Amino acid sequence: MTHIIASACIDVKDGACQKVCPVDSIYEGGRMMYIHPGECIDCGICLSVCPVQAIFADDELPAAEEGFRAANAEFFGPAVTGWGAPGGADATHVSILDHPEVAACRRSIAIVGRDP
């Protein structure tokens, strides 16, 4: 089983999840974070720190967020970053690119931790 980052992360990218991941399976894209499904060990620590509740166990992903299952996996493929299985998030694996589903989403003006 793996975890999936869904739409609530778009334009937030708080990064707390990435800092606590014991296997560095959470990577930064242009507008959101992505979990590599082959590297996630299903520990769930990321769930406890996400400020916008954007992370779900794959068997608890809401139907409306189903497209993010593929977005997380496909982010690492040749159509987006071409990273394959990088073996852990690091400074060389940060991208300005996003999965097409994420790139097509309207921009959010909400910023976590800031007053309007």
C-alpha positions as CSV (number, residue, x, y, z in Angstrom):
1,M,0.0,0.0,0.0
2,T,1.1,3.6,-0.6
3,H,-0.1,7.1,0.2
4,I,-1.3,9.6,-2.3
5,I,-1.1,13.4,-2.3
6,A,-4.3,14.9,-3.7
7,S,-5.7,18.3,-4.8
8,A,-5.6,20.1,-1.5
9,C,-1.8,20.3,-1.9
10,I,-2.0,22.3,-5.1
11,D,-0.4,25.7,-4.6
12,V,0.3,24.9,-1.0
13,K,3.4,22.7,-1.0
14,D,3.9,23.2,2.8
15,G,6.8,20.6,2.7
16,A,6.2,19.3,6.3
17,C,5.4,15.9,4.8
18,Q,8.7,15.8,3.0
19,K,10.7,16.7,6.1
20,V,9.2,13.8,8.2
21,C,9.2,11.1,5.5
22,P,11.7,8.5,6.8
23,V,12.5,7.1,3.3
24,D,12.4,10.4,1.3
25,S,9.6,9.3,-1.0
26,I,7.9,12.7,-1.2
27,Y,9.1,14.9,-4.1
28,E,8.5,18.6,-4.9
29,G,6.8,19.5,-8.2
30,G,5.9,22.9,-9.5
31,R,2.6,23.3,-7.7
32,M,2.4,20.3,-5.4
33,M,4.2,17.5,-3.7
34,Y,4.2,13.9,-5.1
35,I,4.7,10.6,-3.4
36,H,6.6,7.9,-5.3
37,P,4.4,4.8,-5.0
38,G,7.4,2.4,-5.3
39,E,9.3,4.2,-2.5
40,C,6.5,4.8,0.1
41,I,6.6,2.4,3.0
42,D,3.1,3.2,4.2
43,C,4.2,4.5,7.6
44,G,1.6,7.3,7.6
45,I,3.8,9.9,9.3
46,C,3.1,12.4,6.5
47,L,-0.6,12.2,7.3
48,S,-0.1,13.6,10.7
49,V,1.8,16.7,9.6
50,C,-0.1,17.8,6.4
51,P,-1.7,21.1,7.2
52,V,-4.4,20.7,4.6
53,Q,-5.2,17.0,4.9
54,A,-4.1,16.4,1.3
55,I,-2.6,12.9,1.9
56,F,-4.6,9.7,1.8
57,A,-3.9,6.0,2.1
58,D,-4.5,4.5,-1.3
59,D,-7.5,2.5,-0.1
60,E,-9.0,5.7,1.5
61,L,-8.6,8.0,-1.5
62,P,-12.0,9.8,-2.1
63,A,-13.6,9.0,-5.5
64,A,-13.4,12.7,-6.5
65,E,-9.6,12.5,-6.0
66,E,-9.0,9.3,-8.0
67,G,-7.1,11.1,-10.7
68,F,-4.3,11.9,-8.2
69,R,-3.5,8.2,-7.9
70,A,-2.2,8.3,-11.5
71,A,-0.8,11.8,-11.1
72,N,1.5,10.7,-8.2
73,A,2.8,7.7,-10.2
74,E,3.0,9.4,-13.6
75,F,4.9,12.4,-12.2
76,F,8.0,10.2,-12.2
77,G,7.6,8.9,-15.7
78,P,8.9,10.1,-19.1
79,A,6.0,12.4,-19.8
80,V,6.7,14.6,-16.8
81,T,10.1,14.4,-15.1
82,G,11.5,11.1,-16.4
83,W,13.0,10.3,-13.0
84,G,11.8,6.8,-12.8
85,A,12.7,5.5,-9.3
86,P,15.1,8.2,-8.1
87,G,15.8,6.5,-4.8
88,G,14.9,9.3,-2.5
89,A,14.1,13.0,-2.6
90,D,17.0,15.3,-2.6
91,A,18.0,18.7,-4.1
92,T,18.6,17.2,-7.5
93,H,15.0,15.9,-7.6
94,V,13.0,19.1,-7.4
95,S,10.9,20.1,-10.5
96,I,9.1,23.1,-11.8
97,L,6.9,20.6,-13.8
98,D,3.7,19.0,-12.7
99,H,1.4,16.2,-13.9
100,P,-0.9,17.5,-16.6
101,E,-3.9,17.1,-14.3
102,V,-2.3,19.4,-11.7
103,A,-1.0,21.9,-14.3
104,A,-4.6,22.2,-15.6
105,C,-6.1,23.2,-12.2
106,R,-7.0,26.8,-11.6
107,R,-4.5,28.6,-9.4
108,S,-5.4,29.0,-5.7
109,I,-5.0,32.2,-3.9
110,A,-5.0,30.6,-0.5
111,I,-1.7,30.3,1.2
112,V,-1.4,28.2,4.4
113,G,-0.4,30.2,7.4
114,R,-1.1,33.7,6.0
115,D,-3.9,36.0,6.6
116,P,-5.9,37.1,3.5
